[in-house]
């Protein structure tokens, strides 16, 4: 008998991937509270953050190439 371990297939053959992140207890509590406020799971909340979030970096100085 053959078992396909490590891949969770949904309907229509799409593959779901699992990721692991590390957060401290304080951050986890904030994530859980926000997810509870919206009535969604922790996983769904993190997915929404990742898909909809944007990161902006404002640097006081421009980057310089290292001397090599």
N, C-alpha and C positions, 0 to 999 in steps of 0.2 A: 504494500500500500504506500502511496506517495502523498506526503503532506507538504504544502508550500508554506513554510514558516517565514515570518518577517514581513509579509505583505498582506495588508488588509484590503481586499477588493470590495468596492461598493457596486451598486447596480450600474450598468453600462460600462463596466470594466475599468473605471478610473481607480487609481491607486492612491491611498491615503498614506502620507508620510508622518512619522512621529519625530518630534524634536524635543530636546531637553534643554532647559534653561535653569540657571541658578539665581535665586533671589534670597535676600535675608528675610527674617520673620516679619519685620516692620513693612517692607515692600509687599510681601505676600498678603498681609492683612489689608493693605490699601487696595490691592488688585481685587481681592475677594469682596471687599465692601463695595467697590464700584460695580463689580459684576452683579452682586446681589441687588443693588439699586436699580439696575436695568433688567433684572430677572433673567440673566443668562449665566452660562457656566464660566468658570475661570478660563478654560481653554478658548471659548468663544470670545471672551473679552481680550485676551492676549492676541488672538488672531485679528480682531478688529483694530487693535492698536498697531499691529505690524502692517496691515494692508493700508490703513488710512493715515498713518503717521508720516510726517515729513521732518527731516532734520536739517536745520540751518546752522551754519557755523559762521560767526562774525569774528574775523581775526584783526587785531590791531595792526599787525605787520604782515607783509607779504612773505611767503615762503622763499627761502634762498636755497640754491643747489649746494650740496656739501662739496667741499674741496676734496678731490680724490685723484 
